[in-house]
């Protein structure tokens, strides 16, 4: 999953989250912000990205992380 989150101190060890990481910063409440971030990431990383709906929030993932059980809202292909 790709999303913009703040720089946090601490190191990841064996799957543990960095110190101060709450997990809430990787979801968007506003669809417009999620779409804008997905488009920017697609252009920057040159990979296809998708905005998916998770409950009442939105998340940005790469196409390689796509699963058929996800609800896709938008797709962004940097080569299209």
N, C-alpha and C positions, 0 to 999 in steps of 0.2 A: 504494500500500500504506500502510496506516495502522497505526502501532504506537506505543507509548510508549517514547521513548528519552531519555537524559539530555541536558541542555543542553551543547552542545559549542561551544568557541570556534572561530573561523574562518568564512570565508564560502564559499558555494557559487559556483563560477565555471564556466560552460559544462559543467555536468553532473558536475563533480568533487565528491567528498564533502567535508564539512567536516573541518577538521583534527582528528585523533584518532578519526575515525569508522572502525570496523572492519567494520560491516555485520552483526555478530552480534547486535546488540541489537534487531533488528526481527523476531526469531523467538522463539517460546516452546517450551520443552521440555515444559511441563505443560499439558494440555488445559484444566484448570479455570481457570488463569490466563488463557489465551487467550479462553475463553468469557466470563469476567468483564470483560475489557478490551473485547471486541466489544460486549457489552451496554451497557457504560458509554459507549462511543463512539457507538453508535446513538442513545442517549438524549440525549447532549450535542450531537452534530452534527445530529440529526434526519434521518439518512439510514440506509438499510438497510446493515448490515454482515454479513460472512460470515467464519467461521473456516474456513481451508483447510488441508489436510495437505500438507506438502512434505517428503517423505522421512519421517523420524521426528520432525519438528518441526511446529509450527503457526504460522500467520500470520493476521493480521486484515486484511481488505480491504473496500473499499466495494463495493456492488452494481454500480456503474458500471465498476469494474475487473475484473468477473467475465469469465472466458473459459471456454468449454465444455471446455477441456482440464484445468481445475482440479478437484481432489477436494474437494468441499464437505463439511464436518463439521457445521456449524450455520449457521443464518441468523437474524438479528435485525432485525425491522422495528419502528421506534419507533411506528408508527401502528397496529399490530395489537394 
